[in-house]
């Protein structure tokens, strides 16, 4: 395997947190005069960070207050519904055992991401968990990728990002490393291929098989 460093998106890639995320929007938006969104509407909105997603539902002047409500409620229910996606634990265990440096690279709030990874048993296999609020940047800004690689003492040429959205594909392109995607999150195979993903797989099991051959 040519990759020495593997960056892993969290929601939709390693974990299924959409029930929790949807509950937070259902809790928040009616407080700002908007109807509770459907799960499909929330899935279509997320990926670029909370501010951008919330802006799909509310005018800019309401977004900061809505984010405060959303984040507070999220902390209360964060671990109630979140689950590992099939193949996630096997993948990180296998790659860790092969000597890869692994890190979560997400636009989810950093503190929330660390709580989830600890809860689901991922943390022992990770060299870092980098999320929103940990730096001034979000995916796909190249500064975020550069910061993470610096922290991990990694180089783009031997780095792979595994994700589920065009934000991940753009992050890989901007960071100078490959991006392989799974369709277990926010976008289907055609959308990910159109975005420029280097490879697209239906799940982590098939991705892991291709990666470890």
Helices and strands as residue ranges (DSSP letters): E 5-8, E 15-16, H 18-29, G 30-32, H 39-45, H 50-54, H 60-77, E 83-84, H 88-97, E 101-109, H 110-119, G 123-125, E 128-132, H 142-152, G 156-158, E 159-163, H 166-175, E 178-182, H 189-195, E 199-201, H 204-212
